[in-house]
Amino acid sequence: MAAAGPGGSGTPGLPPGFRFSGVIRSGGRAEALVQFGGESGTLRAGDVGGRTTKLLPPGWAVGGIDVARGRLILRASGQAIPVSLDGQS
């Protein structure tokens, strides 16, 4: 998927270099396993790039994580961007 950051025209793509590799439930909370900008770790719903995590660029946030479907929902430019483990978004 082509990457277009917040503020671009159309639907934003994924941030360049962003990789989603799985979901887990830890301590009763859903987490997504990701890599971005030389960092790797987990994201939780509500994480905000540039504020609460280095695993997303500024202006991006985690809208939700669906463990049962293996899906991460990112938010950028007021739009939801679903990312699935099977490569579908």
TIKOL-47461 format. One record per residue: residue number from 1; residue in three letters; x, z, y of N, C-alpha, C, O in turn. Coordinates in steps of 0.001 Angstrom, whole numbers, plus 500000, padded with zeros to 6 digits. Layout:
N
@lumpa:NUM	drenba:ALA	nX:X	nZ:Z	nY:Y	caX:X	caZ:Z	caY:Y	cX:X	cZ:Z	cY:Y	oX:X	oZ:Z	oY:Y
...
! end
This chain:
89
@lumpa:1	drenba:MET	nX:500856	nZ:500000	nY:498826	caX:500000	caZ:500000	caY:500000	cX:500898	cZ:500000	cY:501231	oX:501847	oZ:500782	oY:501294
@lumpa:2	drenba:ALA	nX:500625	nZ:499151	nY:502202	caX:501420	caZ:499093	caY:503423	cX:501230	cZ:500360	cY:504221	oX:500127	oZ:500899	oY:504299
@lumpa:3	drenba:ALA	nX:502299	nZ:500829	nY:504806	caX:502240	caZ:502081	caY:505559	cX:501999	cZ:501808	cY:507028	oX:502734	oZ:501045	oY:507656
@lumpa:4	drenba:ALA	nX:500987	nZ:502421	nY:507565	caX:500706	caZ:502369	caY:508998	cX:500358	cZ:503772	cY:509416	oX:499418	oZ:504359	oY:508882
@lumpa:5	drenba:GLY	nX:501070	nZ:504307	nY:510329	caX:500860	caZ:505700	caY:510718	cX:499642	cZ:505880	cY:511581	oX:498967	oZ:504915	oY:511939
@lumpa:6	drenba:PRO	nX:499360	nZ:507145	nY:511920	caX:498251	caZ:507420	caY:512816	cX:498419	cZ:506665	cY:514123	oX:499532	oZ:506500	oY:514623
@lumpa:7	drenba:GLY	nX:497326	nZ:506220	nY:514657	caX:497360	caZ:505497	caY:515923	cX:497452	cZ:503996	cY:515740	oX:497244	oZ:503246	oY:516693
@lumpa:8	drenba:GLY	nX:497763	nZ:503539	nY:514523	caX:497815	caZ:502107	caY:514262	cX:496413	cZ:501558	cY:514114	oX:495442	oZ:502314	oY:514081
@lumpa:9	drenba:SER	nX:496308	nZ:500252	nY:514027	caX:494982	caZ:499663	caY:513870	cX:494593	cZ:499631	cY:512402	oX:495456	oZ:499566	oY:511527
@lumpa:10	drenba:GLY	nX:493309	nZ:499677	nY:512135	caX:492819	caZ:499619	caY:510773	cX:493018	cZ:500930	cY:510040	oX:493321	oZ:501958	oY:510645
@lumpa:11	drenba:THR	nX:492842	nZ:500881	nY:508726	caX:493012	caZ:502061	caY:507893	cX:494485	cZ:502350	cY:507701	oX:495248	oZ:501460	oY:507325
@lumpa:12	drenba:PRO	nX:494898	nZ:503588	nY:507953	caX:496313	caZ:503902	caY:507758	cX:496690	cZ:503804	cY:506291	oX:495885	oZ:504126	oY:505417
@lumpa:13	drenba:GLY	nX:497912	nZ:503360	nY:506016	caX:498438	caZ:503376	caY:504661	cX:499154	cZ:504695	cY:504445	oX:499082	oZ:505596	oY:505280
@lumpa:14	drenba:LEU	nX:499831	nZ:504802	nY:503345	caX:500593	caZ:506013	caY:503076	cX:501847	cZ:506031	cY:503943	oX:502361	oZ:504976	oY:504314
@lumpa:15	drenba:PRO	nX:502339	nZ:507220	nY:504265	caX:503586	caZ:507289	caY:505040	cX:504731	cZ:506657	cY:504245	oX:504794	oZ:506828	oY:503027
@lumpa:16	drenba:PRO	nX:505636	nZ:505932	nY:504907	caX:506775	caZ:505337	caY:504197	cX:507575	cZ:506419	cY:503471	oX:507890	oZ:507461	oY:504045
@lumpa:17	drenba:GLY	nX:507896	nZ:506163	nY:502214	caX:508690	caZ:507097	caY:501438	cX:507901	cZ:508232	cY:500803	oX:508489	oZ:509089	oY:500143
@lumpa:18	drenba:PHE	nX:506591	nZ:508261	nY:500985	caX:505745	caZ:509312	caY:500410	cX:505460	cZ:508997	cY:498956	oX:505072	oZ:507875	oY:498632
@lumpa:19	drenba:ARG	nX:505649	nZ:509986	nY:498059	caX:505352	caZ:509807	caY:496634	cX:504502	cZ:510969	cY:496145	oX:504833	oZ:512133	oY:496373
@lumpa:20	drenba:PHE	nX:503425	nZ:510651	nY:495482	caX:502513	caZ:511629	caY:494886	cX:502708	cZ:511560	cY:493381	oX:502531	oZ:510500	oY:492781
@lumpa:21	drenba:SER	nX:503077	nZ:512697	nY:492755	caX:503395	caZ:512639	caY:491334	cX:502540	cZ:513533	cY:490444	oX:502726	oZ:513523	oY:489227
@lumpa:22	drenba:GLY	nX:501614	nZ:514302	nY:491001	caX:500766	caZ:515098	caY:490136	cX:500005	cZ:516178	cY:490864	oX:500195	oZ:516404	oY:492060
@lumpa:23	drenba:VAL	nX:499139	nZ:516841	nY:490120	caX:498378	caZ:517969	caY:490647	cX:498463	cZ:519130	cY:489666	oX:498570	oZ:518928	oY:488457
@lumpa:24	drenba:ILE	nX:498416	nZ:520331	nY:490191	caX:498414	caZ:521534	caY:489364	cX:497465	cZ:522547	cY:489987	oX:497087	oZ:522435	oY:491153
@lumpa:25	drenba:ARG	nX:497095	nZ:523521	nY:489197	caX:496349	caZ:524662	caY:489716	cX:497260	cZ:525872	cY:489529	oX:497654	oZ:526186	oY:488405
@lumpa:26	drenba:SER	nX:497591	nZ:526546	nY:490615	caX:498495	caZ:527686	caY:490579	cX:497859	cZ:528847	cY:491327	oX:497492	oZ:528713	oY:492494
@lumpa:27	drenba:GLY	nX:497730	nZ:529963	nY:490671	caX:497118	caZ:531125	caY:491315	cX:495700	cZ:530846	cY:491777	oX:495240	oZ:531417	oY:492766
@lumpa:28	drenba:GLY	nX:495001	nZ:529963	nY:491056	caX:493626	caZ:529627	caY:491415	cX:493494	cZ:528605	cY:492528	oX:492378	oZ:528263	oY:492919
@lumpa:29	drenba:ARG	nX:494613	nZ:528108	nY:493047	caX:494570	caZ:527108	caY:494122	cX:495149	cZ:525790	cY:493646	oX:496143	oZ:525755	oY:492920
@lumpa:30	drenba:ALA	nX:494513	nZ:524705	nY:494065	caX:494988	caZ:523362	caY:493716	cX:496187	cZ:523004	cY:494587	oX:496217	oZ:523288	oY:495784
@lumpa:31	drenba:GLU	nX:497180	nZ:522370	nY:493949	caX:498364	caZ:521914	caY:494668	cX:498716	cZ:520504	cY:494207	oX:498498	oZ:520144	oY:493050
@lumpa:32	drenba:ALA	nX:499264	nZ:519711	nY:495125	caX:499719	caZ:518360	caY:494813	cX:501244	cZ:518341	cY:494834	oX:501863	oZ:518893	oY:495743
@lumpa:33	drenba:LEU	nX:501840	nZ:517715	nY:493844	caX:503292	caZ:517573	caY:493757	cX:503688	cZ:516285	cY:494476	oX:503229	oZ:515202	oY:494114
@lumpa:34	drenba:VAL	nX:504542	nZ:516403	nY:495497	caX:504891	caZ:515238	caY:496309	cX:506369	cZ:515231	cY:496671	oX:507075	oZ:516230	oY:496530
@lumpa:35	drenba:GLN	nX:506812	nZ:514065	nY:497145	caX:508139	caZ:513888	caY:497722	cX:507967	cZ:513148	cY:499035	oX:507144	oZ:512239	oY:499147
@lumpa:36	drenba:PHE	nX:508758	nZ:513551	nY:500034	caX:508717	caZ:512859	caY:501324	cX:509960	cZ:513239	cY:502124	oX:510322	oZ:514412	oY:502210
@lumpa:37	drenba:GLY	nX:510604	nZ:512240	nY:502703	caX:511738	caZ:512487	caY:503598	cX:512854	cZ:513304	cY:502990	oX:513434	oZ:514154	oY:503665
@lumpa:38	drenba:GLY	nX:513170	nZ:513065	nY:501719	caX:514246	caZ:513804	caY:501069	cX:513848	cZ:515194	cY:500601	oX:514677	oZ:515913	oY:500043
@lumpa:39	drenba:GLU	nX:512611	nZ:515583	nY:500813	caX:512100	caZ:516883	caY:500390	cX:511140	cZ:516682	cY:499219	oX:510521	oZ:515626	oY:499093
@lumpa:40	drenba:SER	nX:511020	nZ:517686	nY:498371	caX:510005	caZ:517668	caY:497338	cX:509391	cZ:519056	cY:497244	oX:510041	oZ:520060	oY:497536
@lumpa:41	drenba:GLY	nX:508130	nZ:519095	nY:496833	caX:507444	caZ:520372	caY:496736	cX:505960	cZ:520168	cY:496539	oX:505523	oZ:519127	oY:496049
@lumpa:42	drenba:THR	nX:505184	nZ:521170	nY:496924	caX:503736	caZ:521097	caY:496745	cX:503015	cZ:521179	cY:498080	oX:503480	oZ:521804	oY:499033
@lumpa:43	drenba:LEU	nX:501874	nZ:520530	nY:498109	caX:500973	caZ:520583	caY:499253	cX:499678	cZ:521250	cY:498824	oX:499268	oZ:521136	oY:497669
@lumpa:44	drenba:ARG	nX:499033	nZ:521949	nY:499755	caX:497716	caZ:522546	caY:499523	cX:496755	cZ:522038	cY:500590	oX:497172	oZ:521593	oY:501659
@lumpa:45	drenba:ALA	nX:495469	nZ:522110	nY:500284	caX:494451	caZ:521716	caY:501267	cX:494684	cZ:522490	cY:502557	oX:494898	oZ:523702	oY:502542
@lumpa:46	drenba:GLY	nX:494638	nZ:521771	nY:503667	caX:494840	caZ:522374	caY:504978	cX:496250	cZ:522261	cY:505512	oX:496472	oZ:522503	oY:506698
@lumpa:47	drenba:ASP	nX:497233	nZ:521892	nY:504659	caX:498597	caZ:521704	caY:505151	cX:498623	cZ:520580	cY:506175	oX:497940	oZ:519568	oY:506021
@lumpa:48	drenba:VAL	nX:499423	nZ:520770	nY:507229	caX:499503	caZ:519814	caY:508339	cX:500962	cZ:519427	cY:508557	oX:501823	oZ:520283	oY:508757
@lumpa:49	drenba:GLY	nX:501221	nZ:518126	nY:508514	caX:502572	caZ:517623	caY:508727	cX:503116	cZ:517995	cY:510097	oX:502425	oZ:517874	oY:511109
@lumpa:50	drenba:GLY	nX:504375	nZ:518452	nY:510115	caX:505014	caZ:518834	caY:511365	cX:504637	cZ:520228	cY:511847	oX:505238	oZ:520737	oY:512792
@lumpa:51	drenba:ARG	nX:503657	nZ:520845	nY:511215	caX:503250	caZ:522216	caY:511591	cX:503482	cZ:523194	cY:510452	oX:504216	oZ:524172	oY:510595
@lumpa:52	drenba:THR	nX:502842	nZ:522915	nY:509306	caX:502932	caZ:523850	caY:508186	cX:503748	cZ:523292	cY:507031	oX:504014	oZ:524008	oY:506066
@lumpa:53	drenba:THR	nX:504151	nZ:522025	nY:507109	caX:504931	caZ:521420	caY:506020	cX:505797	cZ:520277	cY:506531	oX:505454	oZ:519590	oY:507493
@lumpa:54	drenba:LYS	nX:506931	nZ:520094	nY:505859	caX:507808	caZ:518943	caY:506101	cX:507499	cZ:517816	cY:505121	oX:508136	oZ:516763	oY:505158
@lumpa:55	drenba:LEU	nX:506520	nZ:518041	nY:504244	caX:506202	caZ:517065	caY:503213	cX:505205	cZ:515999	cY:503670	oX:504801	oZ:515141	oY:502885
@lumpa:56	drenba:LEU	nX:504816	nZ:516059	nY:504931	caX:503969	caZ:515034	caY:505561	cX:504486	cZ:514815	cY:506977	oX:505014	oZ:515741	oY:507592
@lumpa:57	drenba:PRO	nX:504338	nZ:513604	nY:507497	caX:504750	caZ:513380	caY:508884	cX:503747	cZ:514018	cY:509860	oX:502608	oZ:514293	oY:509482
@lumpa:58	drenba:PRO	nX:504160	nZ:514250	nY:511095	caX:503226	caZ:514780	caY:512099	cX:501992	cZ:513889	cY:512206	oX:502090	oZ:512664	oY:512144
@lumpa:59	drenba:GLY	nX:500838	nZ:514517	nY:512365	caX:499584	caZ:513783	caY:512483	cX:498868	cZ:513583	cY:511161	oX:497733	oZ:513107	oY:511141
@lumpa:60	drenba:TRP	nX:499506	nZ:513935	nY:510068	caX:498906	caZ:513821	caY:508744	cX:498541	cZ:515213	cY:508240	oX:499198	oZ:516194	oY:508588
@lumpa:61	drenba:ALA	nX:497493	nZ:515301	nY:507422	caX:497060	caZ:516577	caY:506859	cX:496487	cZ:516367	cY:505466	oX:496126	oZ:515252	oY:505090
@lumpa:62	drenba:VAL	nX:496410	nZ:517452	nY:504707	caX:495792	caZ:517415	caY:503382	cX:494327	cZ:517784	cY:503543	oX:493996	oZ:518899	oY:503946
@lumpa:63	drenba:GLY	nX:493456	nZ:516839	nY:503227	caX:492023	caZ:517072	caY:503318	cX:491461	cZ:517733	cY:502077	oX:490452	oZ:518435	oY:502150
@lumpa:64	drenba:GLY	nX:492105	nZ:517519	nY:500930	caX:491646	caZ:518124	caY:499689	cX:492470	cZ:517662	cY:498511	oX:493220	oZ:516690	oY:498593
@lumpa:65	drenba:ILE	nX:492314	nZ:518386	nY:497403	caX:492989	caZ:518046	caY:496155	cX:491967	cZ:518196	cY:495041	oX:491353	oZ:519251	oY:494885
@lumpa:66	drenba:ASP	nX:491792	nZ:517135	nY:494271	caX:490853	caZ:517132	caY:493154	cX:491675	cZ:517146	cY:491860	oX:492140	oZ:516103	oY:491400
@lumpa:67	drenba:VAL	nX:491849	nZ:518340	nY:491280	caX:492667	caZ:518484	caY:490080	cX:492056	cZ:517720	cY:488909	oX:492779	oZ:517057	oY:488165
@lumpa:68	drenba:ALA	nX:490753	nZ:517802	nY:488735	caX:490083	caZ:517149	caY:487602	cX:490288	cZ:515637	cY:487603	oX:490412	oZ:515032	oY:486538
@lumpa:69	drenba:ARG	nX:490326	nZ:515025	nY:488772	caX:490494	caZ:513566	caY:488875	cX:491923	cZ:513152	cY:489189	oX:492212	oZ:511959	oY:489271
@lumpa:70	drenba:GLY	nX:492825	nZ:514119	nY:489367	caX:494211	caZ:513791	caY:489695	cX:494320	cZ:513062	cY:491012	oX:494988	oZ:512033	oY:491112
@lumpa:71	drenba:ARG	nX:493653	nZ:513603	nY:492036	caX:493580	caZ:512899	caY:493318	cX:493939	cZ:513819	cY:494480	oX:493561	oZ:514990	oY:494508
@lumpa:72	drenba:LEU	nX:494670	nZ:513267	nY:495425	caX:495044	caZ:513924	caY:496672	cX:494333	cZ:513184	cY:497796	oX:494336	oZ:511954	oY:497825
@lumpa:73	drenba:ILE	nX:493728	nZ:513917	nY:498717	caX:493058	caZ:513288	caY:499853	cX:493808	cZ:513669	cY:501119	oX:493801	oZ:514824	oY:501545
@lumpa:74	drenba:LEU	nX:494455	nZ:512674	nY:501711	caX:495166	caZ:512870	caY:502970	cX:494251	cZ:512494	cY:504115	oX:493287	oZ:511751	oY:503931
@lumpa:75	drenba:ARG	nX:494553	nZ:513009	nY:505303	caX:493804	caZ:512653	caY:506503	cX:494796	cZ:512228	cY:507581	oX:495808	oZ:512889	oY:507815
@lumpa:76	drenba:ALA	nX:494484	nZ:511113	nY:508226	caX:495288	caZ:510607	caY:509337	cX:494382	cZ:509785	cY:510241	oX:493524	oZ:509043	oY:509763
@lumpa:77	drenba:SER	nX:494570	nZ:509916	nY:511505	caX:493769	caZ:509164	caY:512483	cX:492279	cZ:509347	cY:512248	oX:491500	oZ:508417	oY:512462
@lumpa:78	drenba:GLY	nX:491870	nZ:510543	nY:511808	caX:490459	caZ:510833	caY:511598	cX:489865	cZ:510180	cY:510357	oX:488650	oZ:510211	oY:510163
@lumpa:79	drenba:GLN	nX:490713	nZ:509588	nY:509512	caX:490225	caZ:508914	caY:508312	cX:490770	cZ:509587	cY:507064	oX:491896	oZ:510085	oY:507056
@lumpa:80	drenba:ALA	nX:489965	nZ:509599	nY:506014	caX:490402	caZ:510103	caY:504720	cX:491117	cZ:508994	cY:503959	oX:490653	oZ:507854	oY:503923
@lumpa:81	drenba:ILE	nX:492250	nZ:509337	nY:503351	caX:493021	caZ:508389	caY:502564	cX:493207	cZ:508990	cY:501174	oX:494110	oZ:509801	oY:500971
@lumpa:82	drenba:PRO	nX:492362	nZ:508603	nY:500211	caX:492505	caZ:509144	caY:498851	cX:493687	cZ:508485	cY:498130	oX:493891	oZ:507275	oY:498227
@lumpa:83	drenba:VAL	nX:494458	nZ:509300	nY:497411	caX:495600	caZ:508799	caY:496648	cX:495439	cZ:509307	cY:495226	oX:495338	oZ:510514	oY:495006
@lumpa:84	drenba:SER	nX:495413	nZ:508400	nY:494261	caX:495223	caZ:508765	caY:492858	cX:496518	cZ:508610	cY:492084	oX:497395	oZ:507834	oY:492466
@lumpa:85	drenba:LEU	nX:496632	nZ:509350	nY:490997	caX:497799	caZ:509248	caY:490136	cX:497935	cZ:507877	cY:489500	oX:499044	oZ:507444	oY:489188
@lumpa:86	drenba:ASP	nX:496816	nZ:507189	nY:489306	caX:496864	caZ:505870	caY:488689	cX:497251	cZ:504766	cY:489683	oX:497216	oZ:503581	oY:489351
@lumpa:87	drenba:GLY	nX:497619	nZ:505170	nY:490904	caX:498039	caZ:504194	caY:491900	cX:496919	cZ:503649	cY:492749	oX:497171	oZ:502921	oY:493709
@lumpa:88	drenba:GLN	nX:495691	nZ:503982	nY:492421	caX:494558	caZ:503536	caY:493224	cX:494426	cZ:504433	cY:494444	oX:494643	oZ:505641	oY:494351
@lumpa:89	drenba:SER	nX:494079	nZ:503865	nY:495566	caX:493830	caZ:504686	caY:496749	cX:492552	cZ:504261	cY:497400	oX:492158	oZ:504830	oY:498418
! end
